[in-house]
Each structure stands twice: as C-alpha cells, then as structure tokens.
Amino acid sequence: MIADVLYAIHQLAEQHPAAARELAQVERLPIPAVTFGAAGPVPVLIVVGGVHGIERIGAEVAIAFLTALGSRLSWDQVWRHALARCRIVVLPLLNPVGMALGQRANGNGVDLMRNAPPSRGRATPLLGGQRLTPKLPWFMGRRGLEVESRALVELVASETRDAPFAFALDLHSGYGVVDRLWYPYARTREPIADVAAVRAFGALLDESLPNHVYTFEQTARAYTIKGDLWDHIYDERRTVLLPLTLEMGSWAWVRKNPLQGLSPLGRFNPIKPHRHRRTLRRHLPLLELLVHATVSYRAWVPSSSSR
C-alpha cells in the first residue's frame, strides 16, 4: 500500500523535478510536496492527503489531482493562464509511517488532526481527543507538535504569508454515508472570523456545481475536537484562509459491500475497483472549482467593508 503511493509520488516528482521538494523525513520516509504556479504574493490553494495513514483514498485523490494537473499543463492554455495567477501546493502524504503501519495515527500513536495545543471548551468524549494513552484512538500526544504536524503548519504559514487569499483542502474518509465539506471551527459552533467568505463559497459551490454531492457544514456540527490542527492553523493565519476538510463517506462503500467492513482498510477505502475509480474522479470537479475560485477570489470573497 505505502509502496504504491510512494512510487506514484516519486514518478510525479521525476516528471516535475523543479516543482517537487521534501518537507521532512519520518523514520526515513519522506513527506513530499509538489508546487505549481506563480511565486510571490498570489492566491494559494493547498491540497493535503494521507493525514490518517489508514485513509489511503485521501492520498490517492491528491495524487489523481496532481497527475491530471501535470498532464494538462502540457497542452491546456486555460490552466497555464490560471497558474500564472495563483499557486497550487499539493502535499499528498503527510503521514507515511501511519500508512506503512496501516493505522490512523503516526508512528508515535498520535492522531495528527488532534495534535494541536488543546483549546477551551468541551470536546466530544474520546472522539474529540484524549491524552490518556496512545493505545486508544484519537490520542493527542503528550506535548508539542509531531514532525508531521509541524511540517503542515510550517508549509501553510510559509505559502500563505504574503498571499492575499488562500484555500486548503484536506482529504479524509470515514464518518457517514455522504461526502461532507467541513470548515472551522471544530472546537466550537461559534463562527470563524471569515464566516462571510465561508458563506460566499457555499453559495458559489451550489451555483457552480448545482448537482454536487457535498454536505457543506461546520466541523463542530458533527462533533467537537479540543486540539484540532486546522483550528490551530486557522488561528495563526495572516490572510483570509478557508481550510476545508473533505470527509468522504466511507460507510456508503461498506453498506454496498459489507464484507469489506471486516478489515480496517475496507472501513475507510473503496475496495471494489469500479468504486475506487469512481471515487478518484468524483472529486476532481470540486478541485477544479477550488482552482478557479482561488484565481478569481476577488469576484466572490466579500470585501472587508461588506463583511
């Protein structure tokens, strides 16, 4: 599993050597990133996969997007013009050790999405993060950011420091039979500072992809987390930042093929080849919309005076 994903990333890096870099290494496994587009103070889209090692499909969707992007740049003038006005950064596999071990957490047993400094308020018991033991799921870690978490925090900070606007899309699977697009906060139902931009994007999503499959909602509407990494990244932002989490509803795959629910991999990933292919293409329209929305942010993000 990990070998296939790393091989696909390696092939992409060889095809675009100037765009590829290594953010860090964990137990000799790389955390790679690939960047396309303009440098400097331009709007940015960051796509992240493989935060939870068992959720292989997130990394594969990120790789499918990267592959399509790299292929289209060889002939598609529309995409070339778009990338002259924005920057796309793809981090396809944040948790390589977790994927190699076939587990949600990293090699230290830490759930990276609950590895941020704990926030105030009441979190959903256990699911919202716990510091008791790495032997239980959703372990937050005892102190500080893990190497993988720090790599993501530093990447977002460096790429968005001078950007006038930024999107992030974090690709996950699990939780329900429908695909959800979540936005912060995860710790509370209180609105974020950029709630006007969130609502504007929700309207843009409905108008531009009128038959889309996503439930667009705040993360805390599902459950609350007291150490959510994207909450932490959002609070440290220096620009308008909309971090979205795509939670692909893996229970739908299990419902259609109950036997796959007997394995951890099957509970979080499409196993049947036709469902796997369908999932890889299912979310490309959303990613393409995010590219266009990033380039054209001035046309739909409310101005500071109207927020």
C-alpha positions in Angstrom: 0.0 0.0 0.0 2.6 2.6 1.1 5.0 1.4 -1.7 2.3 2.1 -4.4 1.6 5.6 -3.1 5.3 6.5 -2.7 6.0 5.2 -6.1 3.3 7.3 -7.7 4.6 10.4 -5.8 8.1 9.5 -6.9 7.0 9.3 -10.6 5.3 12.7 -10.3 8.5 14.2 -8.7 10.6 12.8 -11.6 8.2 14.3 -14.1 8.3 17.7 -12.4 11.6 17.9 -10.6 11.6 21.7 -10.3 8.2 21.5 -8.5 9.0 18.7 -6.0 10.6 19.1 -2.6 10.8 17.2 0.7 9.4 18.9 3.7 10.7 16.4 6.3 11.5 12.8 6.9 9.9 10.5 9.4 11.7 7.2 10.1 13.4 7.6 6.7 10.1 8.0 4.9 9.7 11.4 3.1 6.9 13.9 3.5 6.8 15.3 -0.1 5.2 18.4 -1.6 4.7 19.5 -5.2 4.2 23.1 -6.1 2.9 24.6 -9.4 2.2 28.2 -10.4 3.4 31.6 -9.6 5.7 32.7 -6.8 5.2 35.7 -4.6 2.0 37.4 -3.3 -0.6 35.4 -5.3 -3.6 33.5 -4.0 -2.8 29.9 -2.9 -4.6 26.5 -2.9 -3.1 23.8 -0.7 -4.3 20.2 -1.1 -3.4 17.7 1.6 -3.8 13.9 1.8 -2.8 11.0 3.9 -3.1 12.7 7.3 -4.5 9.5 8.7 -2.5 6.6 7.5 -5.4 4.1 7.1 -7.3 6.6 4.9 -5.4 5.7 1.8 -8.0 7.2 -0.6 -7.2 10.7 0.5 -3.6 10.4 -0.7 -4.8 8.7 -3.9 -7.3 11.6 -4.7 -4.5 14.1 -4.1 -2.2 12.1 -6.5 -5.0 11.9 -9.1 -5.4 15.6 -8.9 -1.6 16.1 -9.3 -1.5 13.7 -12.2 -4.3 15.5 -14.0 -2.8 18.9 -13.3 0.7 17.8 -14.6 -0.8 16.3 -17.7 -3.0 19.2 -18.6 -0.2 21.7 -18.2 1.5 20.2 -21.3 -1.4 21.4 -23.5 -4.1 23.3 -21.6 -3.6 27.1 -22.1 -6.5 27.8 -19.7 -4.7 26.1 -16.9 -1.4 27.7 -17.8 -3.0 31.1 -17.6 -4.6 30.2 -14.2 -1.3 29.1 -12.8 0.3 32.3 -13.9 -2.1 34.0 -11.4 -2.1 31.6 -8.4 0.0 28.8 -6.7 -1.1 25.2 -6.1 0.7 23.2 -3.4 -0.1 19.5 -3.0 1.1 17.5 0.0 -0.2 14.1 -1.0 1.0 12.1 2.0 1.5 13.7 5.4 1.7 10.5 7.5 3.8 8.0 5.6 4.7 5.9 8.7 1.0 5.6 9.6 0.2 4.4 6.1 3.1 2.0 6.2 1.8 0.6 9.5 -1.8 0.5 8.3 -3.0 2.7 11.2 -4.7 6.0 11.7 -2.1 7.6 13.9 1.6 8.3 13.2 4.5 6.1 14.4 4.2 7.5 17.9 0.5 6.7 18.1 -0.6 10.3 17.7 -3.6 11.4 15.8 -2.2 14.3 13.8 -5.6 16.0 13.5 -5.8 16.2 17.3 -2.2 17.2 17.8 -2.6 21.0 18.2 -2.5 22.8 21.5 -5.7 22.0 23.4 -8.5 24.5 23.1 -11.0 25.6 25.7 -14.5 24.1 25.7 -16.0 20.7 25.9 -15.0 18.2 23.3 -16.9 15.1 22.3 -15.6 12.4 24.7 -12.7 10.3 23.4 -13.5 11.1 19.7 -12.6 14.8 20.4 -9.1 13.9 21.5 -7.6 12.2 24.6 -4.2 12.3 26.3 -4.6 9.1 28.3 -2.7 6.7 26.1 -1.6 6.1 22.5 -3.1 2.6 22.8 -6.6 4.2 22.4 -7.6 6.1 19.3 -7.6 9.9 18.9 -4.5 10.3 21.1 -3.4 14.0 21.0 0.2 13.4 22.1 1.6 14.4 25.4 3.3 17.7 24.4 4.2 19.7 21.3 3.6 19.2 17.6 4.7 16.0 15.9 7.2 16.2 13.0 4.3 15.7 10.5 2.0 18.3 12.2 4.8 20.8 12.3 5.6 20.2 8.6 2.0 21.0 7.7 1.8 24.1 10.0 5.1 25.5 8.6 4.0 24.8 5.0 0.7 26.6 5.3 2.5 29.5 7.1 5.2 29.9 4.5 2.9 29.5 1.5 0.3 31.9 2.7 2.4 34.5 4.4 2.2 37.0 1.5 -0.9 35.6 -0.2 -4.0 37.8 -0.4 -6.2 34.7 -0.1 -5.8 31.0 0.5 -7.8 27.8 0.3 -6.8 24.5 1.9 -8.5 21.1 1.2 -7.6 18.2 3.5 -8.8 14.8 2.1 -10.1 12.3 4.6 -12.6 9.3 4.6 -15.0 8.0 7.2 -17.9 9.2 9.2 -21.2 8.6 7.4 -22.7 7.7 4.1 -22.5 11.1 2.5 -19.5 13.3 1.5 -19.0 16.3 3.8 -17.1 19.5 3.3 -16.2 20.8 6.7 -14.9 24.2 7.7 -13.6 25.5 11.1 -14.2 25.6 13.9 -14.0 22.1 15.2 -13.8 23.1 18.8 -17.0 25.3 18.9 -20.0 26.2 16.9 -19.1 29.9 17.2 -18.5 31.3 13.7 -14.9 32.0 12.5 -13.8 35.5 11.5 -14.0 34.6 7.8 -17.6 33.4 8.1 -18.7 35.8 5.3 -16.2 34.2 2.9 -17.4 30.7 4.1 -21.0 31.6 3.3 -20.0 33.1 -0.1 -18.1 30.0 -1.0 -21.1 27.8 0.0 -23.3 29.8 -2.4 -20.6 29.6 -5.1 -20.4 25.8 -4.7 -24.2 25.5 -5.1 -24.3 27.7 -8.1 -21.2 26.4 -9.9 -21.7 22.7 -9.1 -25.5 22.6 -8.8 -25.6 18.8 -8.7 -22.7 18.4 -6.2 -22.7 15.6 -3.6 -21.4 17.5 -0.6 -23.0 18.5 2.7 -21.3 21.8 3.5 -21.2 22.5 7.2 -19.1 23.5 10.2 -17.0 20.6 11.7 -18.4 21.2 15.1 -21.9 20.4 13.8 -20.7 16.8 13.6 -18.5 16.6 16.7 -16.2 18.8 18.7 -12.4 18.5 18.9 -10.2 20.2 21.5 -6.9 20.0 19.7 -7.9 20.3 16.0 -4.9 21.0 13.8 -6.8 23.1 11.3 -8.3 25.2 14.1 -4.8 25.9 15.2 -3.6 26.7 11.6 -6.6 29.0 11.1 -6.0 30.9 14.3 -2.3 31.5 13.2 -3.3 32.8 9.7 -2.1 36.1 8.3 -4.6 36.3 5.5 -8.1 35.2 4.5 -7.8 31.4 4.8 -10.6 28.9 4.2 -9.4 25.5 5.4 -11.9 22.8 4.2 -11.9 19.1 5.1 -13.4 16.7 2.6 -14.7 13.8 4.6 -15.6 11.1 2.0 -18.4 9.0 3.4 -16.8 5.6 3.6 -19.8 4.0 5.3 -21.5 4.0 1.9 -18.8 1.8 0.5 -19.2 -0.6 3.4 -23.0 -0.6 3.0 -22.7 -1.7 -0.6 -20.0 -4.3 0.2 -20.5 -5.3 3.9 -17.6 -7.9 3.8 -15.1 -5.1 3.4 -16.1 -3.7 6.8 -14.3 -6.7 8.4 -10.9 -5.1 7.6 -9.6 -1.8 8.8 -8.6 -0.8 5.3 -12.1 -1.6 4.0 -13.8 0.6 6.6 -12.1 3.7 5.2 -11.4 3.0 1.5 -13.3 1.8 -1.6 -12.2 -1.8 -2.3 -14.1 -2.7 -5.4 -12.1 -1.5 -8.4 -15.1 0.4 -10.0 -15.8 2.2 -6.8 -12.2 3.1 -6.4 -12.0 4.6 -9.9 -15.3 6.4 -9.4 -14.0 8.0 -6.2 -10.8 9.1 -7.9 -12.8 11.0 -10.5 -15.7 12.0 -8.3 -13.9 14.9 -6.5 -11.9 16.4 -9.5 -14.8 18.9 -10.3 -14.5 20.2 -6.7 -10.7 20.6 -7.0 -11.1 22.3 -10.3 -13.7 24.7 -8.8 -11.3 25.5 -6.0 -8.5 26.3 -8.5 -10.9 28.7 -10.4 -12.2 30.2 -7.1 -8.6 30.7 -5.9 -7.6 32.6 -9.0 -10.9 34.6 -9.0 -11.2 35.2 -5.3 -11.8 39.0 -5.8 -15.0 38.2 -7.7 -16.7 36.4 -4.8 -15.0 36.9 -1.5 -16.8 39.8 0.3 -14.8 42.9 0.7 -13.7 44.0 4.2 -16.3 46.7 4.2 -19.2 44.3 3.4 -18.3 41.5 5.8 
